[in-house]
């Protein structure tokens, strides 16, 4: 299992709609947080080891209605 975080910039007034759509329609999405700054949302996703990150982001997240831009962060190790 691989974990990625994707920051999403939304069209004006669409952040809540994008967040709801991501949680309800993309099974790999674990959490969505609203954020301040350059991006509106931070999305935590769990992907299978063999799942292509680029295809996932392009086909599942960037195509959600209201998404303008994304920035993907690939993680290596979780510390607890």
C-alpha positions in Angstrom: 0.0 0.0 0.0 1.3 3.4 -0.9 0.2 6.7 0.6 0.0 10.0 -1.4 -1.2 13.4 -0.5 -2.7 15.6 -3.3 -3.3 19.3 -2.8 -6.2 20.5 -4.9 -6.9 24.1 -6.1 -10.6 24.5 -6.8 -12.7 26.8 -8.9 -14.0 29.7 -6.8 -16.8 28.5 -4.5 -16.4 24.8 -5.3 -14.1 23.5 -2.5 -16.9 21.9 -0.5 -18.4 20.3 -3.5 -15.0 18.9 -4.7 -14.3 17.6 -1.1 -17.7 15.8 -0.9 -17.4 14.3 -4.4 -13.9 13.0 -3.7 -14.9 11.3 -0.4 -18.1 9.9 -1.9 -16.9 8.7 -5.3 -13.1 7.8 -5.0 -12.6 4.8 -2.8 -8.8 5.4 -2.5 -9.5 8.7 -0.7 -9.1 8.4 3.0 -9.4 12.0 4.2 -10.0 15.4 2.8 -9.0 18.5 4.7 -9.7 22.2 3.8 -6.5 24.2 4.0 -5.4 27.8 3.8 -2.8 29.0 1.3 -2.2 28.3 -2.3 -4.4 25.2 -2.4 -7.9 24.7 -1.1 -7.9 21.0 -0.2 -5.4 18.3 1.1 -6.5 14.8 0.1 -4.9 11.7 1.6 -5.1 8.6 -0.6 -4.1 5.0 -0.2 -3.2 3.2 -3.4 -2.3 -0.4 -4.1 1.4 -0.9 -4.6 0.9 -1.7 -8.3 -1.4 1.3 -9.0 0.0 4.0 -11.2 0.0 7.3 -9.3 -0.1 9.4 -12.4 -3.1 7.7 -13.9 -4.9 7.8 -10.6 -4.4 11.5 -10.1 -5.2 12.3 -13.8 -8.2 10.0 -14.1 -9.8 10.1 -10.6 -8.9 13.5 -9.0 -8.2 16.0 -11.7 -11.4 15.1 -13.5 -13.6 15.8 -10.5 -15.9 18.7 -11.3 -14.5 22.0 -9.9 -10.8 21.0 -9.8 -8.5 23.6 -11.4 -5.0 22.3 -10.4 -3.3 19.6 -8.3 0.1 19.1 -6.6 1.0 15.5 -5.7 3.2 14.5 -2.7 4.5 11.0 -2.7 5.4 9.6 0.7 8.1 7.1 1.7 7.6 6.2 5.4 5.0 7.0 8.0 6.3 7.6 11.6 4.1 7.1 14.6 
